Amino acid sequence: MANSYDVIVAGVGGMGSAACWHLAQRGQRVLGLERFDLGHGMGSSHGLTRIIRLAYFEGSHYVPMLKRAHQLWKETGEAANTQLLYVTGSIDLAPEGAGFVESSLASCIEHGLAHEVLDARAIAARFPAFKLTPQHKGLWQPDGGFVASERAIYAHAGLAMARGAEIRTNEPILSWRPTAHGGVEVTTARGTYSAGKLILSAGAWNPELAQALAPNAAVVKQTIGWFAVSKPALFQPDRFPVFILTVDEGNFYGFPLWEHPGFKLGGPHFARQPFDPNDSERVANEGQVDAIRQCLARYIPDAAGAPLTVRACMYTVTPDEHFVIDALPGAEQVTLLSCCSGHGYKFASVIGEIAADLATTGQSAFDLSPFSLARFQKAAA
Ligand SMILES: Cc1cc2nc3c(=O)[nH]c(=O)nc-3n(C[C@H](O)[C@H](O)[C@H](O)COP(=O)(O)OP(=O)(O)OC[C@H]3O[C@@H](n4cnc5c(N)ncnc54)[C@H](O)[C@@H]3O)c2cc1C
């Protein structure tokens, strides 16, 4: 039947493109519907790169998924004849007792991840670009690195299309409804489509498509920038890692030089501005740019040059900062991904695979209970 599919994927960004690939790989008839162009800069996944860390202070229960994500980024890059994963090592940097280094260490110990704890002197000797306080310590994990996030959307979508997936861009979904026989009907500005299953991977627009999520999802704006460096040799990917850094001024995160002449730094992580994704402006927050520049001047002075590029980006946060991967209450044929609370891109490869598993078998190899919608009701009770 025309306009009829096994699965419709609502939103072809980080998560949705991966879901399209894993579904198409299983022989499913897939339709991906995307509001904007493929790889646009209006959502949550632009800005060239995203950090992947396996030492996970957010919770050791993420580590099995991270291991699989890591493997999939490598395999998918090979399948698409490109490189999606760059392993540079990751370092978590914070003053003694600040908490998150200890939590990252605990996840390394529990899951047998290679790691080293470095004191301030060892950090300075190994990575001379950092000028930190004597109280800082670091957790080094050699498997961390970054994912080429924009490239990965093209890679996932390209692989999916090569296996027969249809991807329609500039076609926003206006509404969807469950059908009497247990499927879904989806209406866009250009047509109506039916499918057995629906995956909602619309990022910051997920709360509009899933009322059950809306009370527990806040969309916020963040600013990132690339700054001129005075000693580029210090920041090359073969000698400088991805990092997260806690200092008096807040939590920041950064990358080695890659595909851009500037040094990329984001933060402060919790300086979040509520944001309406339907606002057509994506203007960087000047206060945040100033905070980033002050952090660079004080702690990474060889990367504290002029801003070369600044970008605004959004993400969707839940009250406990954990993900949502769950069926919608009352509509088991609809899977909601992902509300990743600012730390989700690294998982897109495995979340795509999980979405395909749920759509085709109703099950996942991973324990998804920490990501249920029901946890919000339990917390409120
Ligand atoms: C500044 C910043 C830094 C970050 N750093 C990291 C990091 O270092 N590591 C990490 O792991 N994570 C990081 N994250 C988080 C990560 O980037 C996000 O969790 C991830 O990109 C979310 O992907 P997504 O697919 O849910 O959203 P998106 O990639 O935005 O995809 C959603 C798609 O749905 C489309 N859409 C929306 N509504 C509709 C509709 N009605 N019809 C059709 N299509 C629709 C959108 O246009 C969009 O393309 C960061 C986020 C930001 C903003």
The ligand as an SDF file (V2000), in Angstrom:
LIG
                    3D

 53 58  0  0  0  0  0  0  0  0999 V2000
   26.0610   22.5720   23.2440 C   0  0  0  0  0  0  0  0  0  0  0  0
   25.8150   21.0980   23.4010 C   0  0  0  0  0  0  0  0  0  0  0  0
   26.8620   20.2740   23.7320 C   0  0  0  0  0  0  0  0  0  0  0  0
   26.6580   18.9070   23.9080 C   0  0  0  0  0  0  0  0  0  0  0  0
   27.7340   18.1250   24.1800 N   0  0  0  0  0  0  0  0  0  0  0  0
   27.5660   16.7820   24.2320 C   0  0  0  0  0  0  0  0  0  0  0  0
   28.7010   15.9460   24.3220 C   0  0  0  0  0  0  0  0  0  0  0  0
   29.8400   16.4040   24.3410 O   0  0  0  0  0  0  0  0  0  0  0  0
   28.4910   14.6140   24.3650 N   0  0  0  0  0  0  0  0  0  0  0  0
   27.2490   14.0730   24.3030 C   0  0  0  0  0  0  0  0  0  0  0  0
   27.1380   12.8380   24.3650 O   0  0  0  0  0  0  0  0  0  0  0  0
   26.1490   14.8400   24.1750 N   0  0  0  0  0  0  0  0  0  0  0  0
   26.2880   16.1870   24.1260 C   0  0  0  0  0  0  0  0  0  0  0  0
   25.2010   16.9940   23.9520 N   0  0  0  0  0  0  0  0  0  0  0  0
   23.8640   16.3980   23.8950 C   0  0  0  0  0  0  0  0  0  0  0  0
   23.5640   15.8210   22.5320 C   0  0  0  0  0  0  0  0  0  0  0  0
   24.0930   16.6350   21.5210 O   0  0  0  0  0  0  0  0  0  0  0  0
   22.0790   15.5930   22.3880 C   0  0  0  0  0  0  0  0  0  0  0  0
   21.6450   14.7300   23.4230 O   0  0  0  0  0  0  0  0  0  0  0  0
   21.7480   14.9600   21.0390 C   0  0  0  0  0  0  0  0  0  0  0  0
   22.2860   15.7210   19.9920 O   0  0  0  0  0  0  0  0  0  0  0  0
   20.2460   14.8240   20.9010 C   0  0  0  0  0  0  0  0  0  0  0  0
   19.9650   14.2230   19.6380 O   0  0  0  0  0  0  0  0  0  0  0  0
   18.4620   14.1270   19.1330 P   0  0  0  0  0  0  0  0  0  0  0  0
   18.4610   13.2250   17.9720 O   0  0  0  0  0  0  0  0  0  0  0  0
   17.5600   13.8470   20.2860 O   0  0  0  0  0  0  0  0  0  0  0  0
   18.1260   15.6370   18.6770 O   0  0  0  0  0  0  0  0  0  0  0  0
   18.3830   16.3160   17.2370 P   0  0  0  0  0  0  0  0  0  0  0  0
   19.6770   15.9140   16.6790 O   0  0  0  0  0  0  0  0  0  0  0  0
   18.0710   17.7570   17.4040 O   0  0  0  0  0  0  0  0  0  0  0  0
   17.2980   15.6260   16.3260 O   0  0  0  0  0  0  0  0  0  0  0  0
   15.9050   15.8530   16.4280 C   0  0  0  0  0  0  0  0  0  0  0  0
   15.4170   16.0420   15.0110 C   0  0  0  0  0  0  0  0  0  0  0  0
   13.9950   16.0120   14.9830 O   0  0  0  0  0  0  0  0  0  0  0  0
   13.5680   16.9670   14.0170 C   0  0  0  0  0  0  0  0  0  0  0  0
   12.1630   17.3090   14.2850 N   0  0  0  0  0  0  0  0  0  0  0  0
   11.6860   18.0000   15.3300 C   0  0  0  0  0  0  0  0  0  0  0  0
   10.3360   18.0970   15.2690 N   0  0  0  0  0  0  0  0  0  0  0  0
    9.9560   17.4280   14.1550 C   0  0  0  0  0  0  0  0  0  0  0  0
    8.7130   17.2040   13.5500 C   0  0  0  0  0  0  0  0  0  0  0  0
    7.5560   17.6650   14.1050 N   0  0  0  0  0  0  0  0  0  0  0  0
    8.6750   16.5270   12.3910 N   0  0  0  0  0  0  0  0  0  0  0  0
    9.8280   16.0440   11.8220 C   0  0  0  0  0  0  0  0  0  0  0  0
   11.0560   16.2680   12.3650 N   0  0  0  0  0  0  0  0  0  0  0  0
   11.1130   16.9400   13.5180 C   0  0  0  0  0  0  0  0  0  0  0  0
   14.5260   18.1140   14.2240 C   0  0  0  0  0  0  0  0  0  0  0  0
   14.5320   19.0040   13.1470 O   0  0  0  0  0  0  0  0  0  0  0  0
   15.8400   17.3800   14.4360 C   0  0  0  0  0  0  0  0  0  0  0  0
   16.5290   17.1680   13.2160 O   0  0  0  0  0  0  0  0  0  0  0  0
   25.3630   18.3640   23.7690 C   0  0  0  0  0  0  0  0  0  0  0  0
   24.2980   19.1980   23.4120 C   0  0  0  0  0  0  0  0  0  0  0  0
   24.5230   20.5390   23.2110 C   0  0  0  0  0  0  0  0  0  0  0  0
   23.3760   21.4030   22.7850 C   0  0  0  0  0  0  0  0  0  0  0  0
  1  2  1  0
  2  3  1  0
  2 52  2  0
  3  4  2  0
  4  5  1  0
  4 50  1  0
  5  6  2  0
  6  7  1  0
  6 13  1  0
  7  8  2  0
  7  9  1  0
  9 10  1  0
 10 11  2  0
 10 12  1  0
 12 13  2  0
 13 14  1  0
 14 15  1  0
 14 50  1  0
 15 16  1  0
 16 17  1  0
 16 18  1  0
 18 19  1  0
 18 20  1  0
 20 21  1  0
 20 22  1  0
 22 23  1  0
 23 24  1  0
 24 25  2  0
 24 26  1  0
 24 27  1  0
 27 28  1  0
 28 29  2  0
 28 30  1  0
 28 31  1  0
 31 32  1  0
 32 33  1  0
 33 34  1  0
 33 48  1  0
 34 35  1  0
 35 36  1  0
 35 46  1  0
 36 37  1  0
 36 45  1  0
 37 38  2  0
 38 39  1  0
 39 40  1  0
 39 45  2  0
 40 41  1  0
 40 42  2  0
 42 43  1  0
 43 44  2  0
 44 45  1  0
 46 47  1  0
 46 48  1  0
 48 49  1  0
 50 51  2  0
 51 52  1  0
 52 53  1  0
M  END
$$$$
